[in-house]
Amino acid sequence: MTTKFYSFIAFISILFIFSACQKELSFINANTGGTSTGTAVYTFSGAPGNCTTPLIRGTFQAGVLLDTTHSIAAQVTVTTPGTYTITSSSANGITFAATGTFTVTGLQTIIFKASGTPIAGGPFDFTLGTGGCKFSVTCTGGTTPPVNNTNCKTCIYVPMCAGIKFSFYDTTSGMASIRTVDLLSSVDTTIDAKIYQKITATSGVSFYNCTNGETNVVAYQQVSNNGNVLQKYQATLIKANAAIGTTWTDNITNPFGQTVVQNFKIESKPNSRNVGTFSFNDIIVVSLETGVDFPGVGFIPASFSYYYYAK
């Protein structure tokens, strides 16, 4: 269990926060497209092909009614401000829709809310608007995926095994909401000459390496809340075997060319903590100070967080 962790990794570059990985796209069947009305003039990023860096939120499960936690964020380039009402094509009992007003031109992000009840499990293709871009949503069919115990015992603070289900409170919006993530599959891949596990989950795709209790994560094409795209995120989340006071730093370049600095520190271990009705022991507390390194100015801190990791 962790607090403020897993399917969202928060860091700030003048409030640059991202929450999920890019979904892998798989277009199997053609569809007839959705509808577009309104006074605005715009084009979808990636149209008429795959949507550029779509951000899909929520777990789509056969037989379970969709709610406000299910949506997709897609980018458009606006040439004429105005109103818009856009729906997607329908598939497997699911439709996405959005309505609003563009007040400026340029690159914008639209949040499409999902509605309906998925009928069956599997990947299903959608098209946003009339002649818009395409994306795919994979619905689970209620079956339990096979379990692969690789790294489950050696990485007990951040286990990354197919079959694991995470459930946690997301408070980034200021209001707590329960989110769940299912790890569906795991395969080995090599990044920077190091073997990572490619984890395919209901929240997207990411890459993990755990060696001697040190967990490293790599993710690509992260999308922030304001629609900016981070090409690559790479960081060491925890050094479980390190002593109290151990520090390390990871740097990231954001879309504005700025260097985002993440300063980690092992604050204390072991600890006990109650969360709701649950009690956790052997907790490692990791602090994270995030800021931006401005040329000629130096490091300017922007946020400070604590992460709690339990076995």
ABEGO torsion letter per residue (X at the ends): XBBGBGABBBBBBGGBBBABBBBBBBBABBBAEBBBBEABBBBBBGOABBBBGBBBBEBBBBGBBBBAABBBBBBBBBABBEBBBBBBBBBGGBBBBBBEBBABBEBBBBBBBBBEBBABBEBBBBBBEBGBBBBBBBBBAGBBBBBBABGAAABAABBBBBGBBBBBBBAAAGBBBBBBBBBABBBBBBBGGBBBBBBBBAAEBBBBBBBGGBBBBBBBGBBBAAGBBBABBBBBABBAABBBGBBBBBBBBBAAGBBBBBBBBBABOBBBBBBEABBBBGBBBBBBBBBBBBBGAEBBBABBBBBBBBX
